[in-house]
């Protein structure tokens, strides 16, 4: 194997490792998605309705289709919903 191929293989391995270990790819085990509690511009990622696909793009406070990660077991105390509950609430509207 020539030097150029070895460098390319090493770089590919490092990039793959970085992607797999990033927080965006691997959810922390002590967290859960909580819908309906995010303030405008403070959501964690894409919404259920598919109108955007990035964090920080919610336009309305407490939109039922927007979510944030919270400590596991705390969503209900914040008056939040699970993904299934948020989907059901969206169907009723």
N, C-alpha and C positions, 0 to 999 in steps of 0.2 A: 504494500500500500504506500503510495507516495505521500509526501508531507502535506500537500494541499488537501488531499482526501481525508487525512487524519485530522487536520484542523477543522474541516467542514463537519466531520462526524462529531468532533468534540463540541463544536459550537451548537450543533443541532441538539445534542444531548443536554447541554446546559439550558438552552431555551425551553426544551420540553419539561425539564425539571422545574424551571421557574414558573411555567404556566400551571403545572399541576399543583404547585404549592401555594399559588396565589389565593388570597381570601375570596376573590370573586368566583373562583372555580370550586372551591371546597368550603361549604358552609360549616361554620363552627358548630360542633355538636351541642353546645349549650345554648343555642339560639333557635328561634322559630320565626317564621314570617307572620306578621300581624297586620291585617288589613283594616283600613278605616281610621288609622290613628296618625298618619303622616300629615304634617303641615305642608303648605304649598312650598315646593322647591326642596323638600327634605325627605322625599321617598328614596328607597334604596335601589330600586331597579325598575324594570318594565312593569307596566300595569296590566290588569286583566283584560281591559278592553282593547289593548293593542294600539293605542294612539301614540305611544312613545315606547322606546326601548332602553332608556338610560336613567340613571339615578339623577335626582335633582330636577326632574322635568314636570313634576306635578304642578298643576295650576291652581288647585283649590284645597283648602284645609279639609282634612278628614274625609276625603273622597273614598268611597267604599271599594274602589278598584285599585287604590294605591296601597303600598305596604312598606313596612320597615322591619328590620330584624330587631327582636327584643329578647331578653333573657327568657329561656323556656319556662313556661308556667305563669308568665306575667301579662300575657296578652288580654285575657279576660278581665283582669283588674283594671286595665286601661280602657275597657269597653271596646276592645278590638274584636276582630272576627278571624276565623280560619279561612283558608282559601275556598273551601267548599261553601262556607256560610256567605262569603263575599260573592261567589258565583250565583248563589240562590238569590241574594239581595239584588244583584244586577238584573236577573231575569224578571223580577217583580216590577222594575221601573219601566 
